[in-house]
Amino acid sequence: MTRKFKRAVKAYVADGVLTQEEIEDLKKLAESEGIEEHEAHIYITSRLKKRKAKLEKPKNGVEKLSSIGETLVAVGGFALTVITFFKKK
């Protein structure tokens, strides 16, 4: 892969989506750079998959807050159940 091709792929997959026009542009660039079509396809697919995974991965702080929130809800629900149980007696 040439540096020019890698930079183009990185720019095109930045949003996690490749349009048909972008795919055609990358195919033309690969051809002009002397890159085999199947090699270009494998590289593009790999970079797109990695980018999508990165975009979909929650930020560490958000993940921790979500976990803390779930714990608080569970504990709060349990406490409410216990209080309700003892109030009925």
Secondary structure, DSSP 8 states (H G I E B T S, - for coil): --HHHHHHHHHHTTTS---HHHHHHHHHHHHHTT--HHHHHHHHHHHHHHHHHHHHS--HHHHHHHHHHHHHHHHHHHHHHHHHHHHH-
